[in-house]
């Protein structure tokens, strides 16, 4: 599905859902998505803004989510 590059927030959420994450949920200053119930991974999402999410931020989000680049591109 998504390539590893600039991506919209909507496509990021769709890709994370395809990998088994649920949400986004409200929480503090950022929304987050969760995989594996309450004891599982919790990944903060960037706040909505006009531009796309760049490669650097996408890499940090995927690292926090425990998703490799190959897994991301295979979705």
Secondary structure, DSSP 4 states (H G I P E B T S, - for coil): ---SSSB-HHHHHHHHHHTT-EEEE--TTS-EEEESSTTSEEEEPPPP-SSPBPHHHHHHHHHHHT--HHHHHH-
